[in-house]
Amino acid sequence: MKTSQHNDLDFLHVYLISDFSRHQTTRVKEQVEKALQGGVRALQLREKNLGPKELLAQALELKPIIKKYDAKLFINDRADIAKIAGADGVHLTETSVPAGEIKANFSNLIIGVSTHTKEGALLAEAEGADFITFSPIYETPSKIHFGPPQGTHRLGEIVKSVHLPVLALGGIKLNHVPEVLEQGAHGVAVISGIWDSQDIKQQAFEYMLHFGGVTS
């Protein structure tokens, strides 16, 4: 496993992406707190079914819990909402406003960019992104429209082509973590791997163990 050159971004080792619409029976704040208790230190709020007003309300509701655990909150696609909510960063897609524009106007935000090709990864780096996700690594329903799984070898190529932290995304089950770390990934981005667990806190803890457990 490659040693991290990005110690200031170690909170990204397990980057948990929200998908609350799948679990309407549980209170969102309770779910998030369980993941934080398990050691997760970065949450991306990605609720595409919410309008801007609802997204802001949810971000404001989660911010005190995130702060309590000294974790980071990212808002998907909306730098304006991230700024208003006092979030730490924004996560951009390939069709979002370019990272360079966000850097120029929201200089305090940490910027992540979703990528699916080497060209996309290089562009995100050139635009000034702080980190990227690369997907899909394994088969997963949430990324099916991005084509077939790219596999760990392709992930390794992306890691070598950029100087940014690369987070592996797409079907990253617990047993896959060592494989992607061997390819030099800085961390893993997870949705169902944690949220679908019967014990969110324990599952988050198991993911964190691959990075030495909770560091803060």
ROPAMI-39528 format. One line per field, with one value per residue (C-alpha): x, z, y. Coordinates in steps of 0.25 Angstrom, whole numbers. Each point is the difference from the previous one (the first is absolute). Example, Ala and Ser with C-alpha at 12.3 -4.5 7.8 and 13.67 -1.06 7.14 Angstrom:
BEGIN
x: [49; 6];
z: [31; -2];
y: [-18; 14];
This chain:
BEGIN
x: [0; 5; 3; -9; 6; -13; 0; -8; -11; 0; -14; -4; 5; -15; -8; -15; -10; -15; -11; -11; -12; 3; -2; -12; -3; 12; 3; 11; 7; 1; 5; 11; 4; 2; 9; 8; 1; 6; 11; -5; 5; -5; -15; -5; -14; -5; -15; -5; -14; 0; -2; 10; -8; -1; 15; 4; -9; 6; 14; -3; -6; 12; 11; 0; 1; 11; 7; -1; 8; 10; -4; -2; -13; 0; -12; -2; 0; -4; 11; -10; -7; 13; 4; -13; -1; 15; 4; 14; 0; -8; 0; -1; -4; 5; -11; 1; 6; 15; 9; 8; -13; -3; 14; -1; -13; 0; 14; -2; -7; 7; -4; -2; -3; -6; 8; -2; 11; 15; -4; -10; 10; 11; -10; -5; 15; 3; -13; 5; -8; 5; -3; -8; -9; 2; -11; -6; 11; -9; -15; -10; -14; 3; 10; -5; -3; 15; 3; 6; 10; 13; 8; 11; 11; -7; 0; 15; 2; -8; 7; 14; -6; -3; 6; -14; -5; -9; -12; -5; -15; -10; -4; 12; -4; 8; 8; 4; 7; 14; -1; -2; 10; 10; -2; 4; -14; 0; -14; -13; -13; -12; -15; -7; 12; -3; -14; -6; 7; -9; 10; 5; 10; 7; 0; 7; 10; 3; 3; 8; 9; 6; 6; 5; -14; -5; 11; -7];
z: [0; -4; 12; -1; -4; 3; 16; 1; -8; 9; 4; -14; 2; 1; -8; 3; -10; 5; -6; 10; -10; 1; 15; 3; 13; 8; 4; -8; 12; 7; -12; -2; 15; -1; -11; 7; 12; -8; -5; -13; -1; -13; -5; -14; 0; -13; 0; -14; 3; 9; -5; 4; 12; 5; -2; 8; 11; 1; -1; 12; 8; -2; 2; 15; 0; -10; 8; 13; -6; -6; -14; -13; -8; -15; -8; -14; -12; 8; 5; 3; 10; 5; 4; 6; 8; 5; -7; -2; -14; -13; -9; -15; -11; -14; -5; 12; 0; -2; 12; -4; 1; 13; 5; -4; 6; 12; 4; 14; -5; -2; -14; -4; -14; -6; -11; -9; -10; 0; -8; 11; 11; -7; -2; 14; 5; -10; 4; 15; 6; 14; -2; -10; 0; -11; -3; -2; 5; 2; -4; 7; -4; 4; -11; -11; -9; 0; -7; 4; 12; -3; 10; 9; -11; -6; 14; 1; -13; 5; 13; -8; -10; 11; 12; 7; 11; -8; 7; -6; -2; -5; 7; 11; 9; 13; -6; -12; 8; 0; -15; -3; 10; -7; -12; 8; 2; 12; 5; -4; -3; 6; -1; 2; 6; 13; -1; -4; 13; 11; 9; -6; 12; -1; -15; 0; 10; -8; -12; 8; 5; -14; 3; 14; 7; 5; 0; 7];
y: [0; 14; 9; 12; 13; 7; 0; 13; -8; -12; 2; -4; -15; -4; 10; -3; 4; 2; -7; 2; -2; -15; 0; 9; -8; 5; 14; 6; 6; -13; -8; 11; 0; -15; 1; 11; -8; -12; 10; 6; 14; 5; 0; 5; 4; -5; 0; 2; 0; 12; 14; 11; 5; -15; -3; 12; -3; -14; 5; 10; -12; -9; 11; 0; -15; 0; 11; -8; -11; 10; -6; 7; 2; 1; 4; -6; 10; 12; 9; 11; -9; -5; 14; 4; -13; 2; -13; -3; -4; -3; -12; 3; -9; 0; 9; 10; 13; -2; -1; 12; 9; -5; 2; 14; 3; -9; 0; -7; -12; -13; -5; -15; -4; -12; -6; -12; 1; 4; 12; 4; -2; 8; 11; 0; 1; 12; 7; 0; -11; -5; -14; -9; -12; -11; -9; -10; -10; -12; -3; 9; 4; 15; 1; -8; 11; 3; -13; -13; -1; 5; -9; 2; 0; 13; 6; -2; 7; 12; 1; 0; 11; 11; 5; 2; -10; -10; -6; -14; 0; -10; -13; 2; -11; -2; -12; 9; 11; -7; -2; 15; 4; -9; 9; 12; 6; 10; -5; -6; 7; -8; 0; -14; -6; 7; 5; -14; -6; -5; 7; 13; 4; -14; 0; 14; -5; -12; 9; 10; -12; -1; 14; -3; 3; 14; 10; 11];
